[in-house]
Amino acid sequence: MVCPNCSKRYTHPNSYTRHVKNECIAVEPKFPCLDCGSRFRRKAYLKDHICPARRVAFVATTNPSSS
């Protein structure tokens, strides 16, 4: 199976369906980070995301030398 949008090839129907539905470059990312606004095509990518906005806030509240 070949994706009509990006020409990627798949041997397993499930992989092809997931790609066309969620991952292809023609699909708009639908999982936004509520802190920084970055958007991801899969929920797993959002969960793995380390938000720069949160990292700065976390470092500022836990680093005693920053005062």
MOHU-V447763 format. One line per field, one symbol per residue. ss: DSSP state (~ for helix, > for strand, _ for the rest). psi: psi as a letter, one per 40 degrees, with the letter a starting at -180 (. if undefined). A space follows every 10 residues. Layout:
ss->???
psi->???
This chain:
ss->_>______>_ __~~~~~~~~ ~~~_______ >>______>> __~~~~~~__ _~~~~~~~~~ ~~_~~~_
psi->hhhedeeiii dhdddddddd ddeieehhhe hihedeeiii didddddehh hddddddddd eehdee.
